[in-house]
Amino acid sequence: MTLPPDDHPLSHHPSVRLPHERVVLARMQTTQDRVADAITAFAGTMLFVYLHAVWFAGWIAVNEGLLGSRAVFDRYPFGLLTMIVSLEAIFLSTFVMVSQNRQATRENVRADLDFETNLRAEVWSVHIGKALGLDPDLIERRVRDAIDESRVRMSDAAGRPGTGG
């Protein structure tokens, strides 16, 4: 169930500001970043593969004389085609690296926002716990025990045959 904007629980609390990952990243993105991402996204599609297959087949067909000897411009072993493909590979690998760097930046922003959200939740939990008269040290010991127990169960499950570990 989604609430209308005016009925959203946080809409009446302007002090609660939760930055959204996409907003943060959009502010950081330059035109060069958008171009690199678009090229990398297109280069990772089957359409890109099909277009290259047609281009290579056409290039080879023309240069093997299928359209007549006057149309031949890059005789076997197709040195010009080799050079063009090599240059394309260099540029595409650079675009991929730029996009990977941007992905690393996205992951860092996401990790920072996750940390901030977790820290907010922990601070609020401590304050709420104190307001309810709960002992934070006792709760922390129980949390650590639960974490330790969970880790033991995960390592036991990982060690059993047939559990994928």
N, C-alpha and C positions, 0 to 999 in steps of 0.2 A: 504494500500500500504506500503510495507516495502522497505526501501532503502538499497542498498548494503552497506557494512561496510564503504567503503571509501566515500560514499555520505551521510552518516548519519550526521545530523546537528551538533551533539556534538563531532564527531570524530576529528574535526579540532580545538577543544577547550580543550586542556589538563588541563586547570585550573578548569574545571567543573568535580568534582568527586562525583558521586552519589553511595554510597555503596549499594549493593543489599543485602536484608535480608538473602537470602540463602547462600551467600558468607560469611557473618558475622557468621551465625549459623554453617556453615561447619567448619569454623576455630575453633569454640568452642567445637565441638562434639568430644568425645573420643570413643574408641572402646567399652567401657562399655555402653555408651549412645546408640550406634548403635545396640548392642545386646539387650538391654532393649526395644528399639523401635521395633525391629524385633519380639521379643517374644510377646509384647503387640499387635502388628498388627496382628500376627497369631492367638493369643487367642481371637481376636475379629471377627473371621470369622466363617461362617457356617461349613467349613471343620473341624475346631476345635471341634465344637459341634458334628458333625457326627462321627468323630474319637472317641470321648469320649463315644458316645452312643454305638458304636460297641464294644469298649473296655469294658464298663460296662456290656453289654449283654453277651459278651464272658466270662468275669470273673465269672459272676453269673451262666452262663450255666455250665462252668467247675466245679465250686464249689457246684453245686447242683447235680453233679454226672452224667451229660449227656454224658461224655466221660468215665465213669466208676469210681468206688470208688477210684482207685489207683491215679487218676488224681486230686482228691480233695486236696487242700492245704490251703484253707481258708474257713472253715465252717461258716454257717450262725451263727451270724449276720455279717459276713465278716469284722472282726476287722482290718485285714491287708489292705483291700481295703479302709476302712474308714480312716485309718491313712495316706495312700498314698494320698487320695483325700484331706484330711485336709492339708497336707504339700504342695500339689500342689496349693491349694487355698491361703495359706500364701505367697508362692513365687509369684503367679500371681498377688495378690493384691499389693505386693511390686513393681513388675515391672510396674503395672498400676500407682502407686504413683510416681515412677521415671519418667515415661513418662509424667504424669501430671505436674511434676516440670519442665520438659524440655519444655512443652507447655507454661507454665507460663513464662519461660525464652524467648521463641520465641515471645510471646506477648509483653514482655518488650522491646526486640530488635526492634520489629515492631513499637511500640509506640515511641521509641527513634528516629528511622529513620523517622517516620511520623512527629515528632516534628521538627527534623532538616530540613526536606523538607519544612514544613510550614513556619519555620523561614526564610529559604532562600528566599522563595517566597515573604514573607512580606517585607524583606529588599530590594529585587529587586523591588518590587512594589513601595515602598517609593522612591527609587532612580529614578525610571522611572517617577513617578508622579512629583517629584521635577524638573526633566529635562524638563518635559512638562509644568511646571509652575502651577501645581495643588496645592491646599491648602490641606495638609494632615489632618488637623483638621476637615475641612468640609467633606472630604471623610469619615473619621472615624465616624463622626456623622451620615452620611447617612448609613454606614454599620451597626451601632448599631440600627438605626431605622428599617432597613430591617430585622435584626435579631429579634428585639422585635416583629415586625409585623408577622414574620414567626412563632414565639413561640405562639403568640395569636391564629393564625390560627390552629396550631397543637393542642393546648389545646381545642379550640372550636370543632375541628373535633373529638378529643378523647372523648369529653363529649356527643356527639350526639349518640342516639341509632342507632344500626345497622352499626356503623363504626368500630367496633372491640375494642373500648376503654373502 
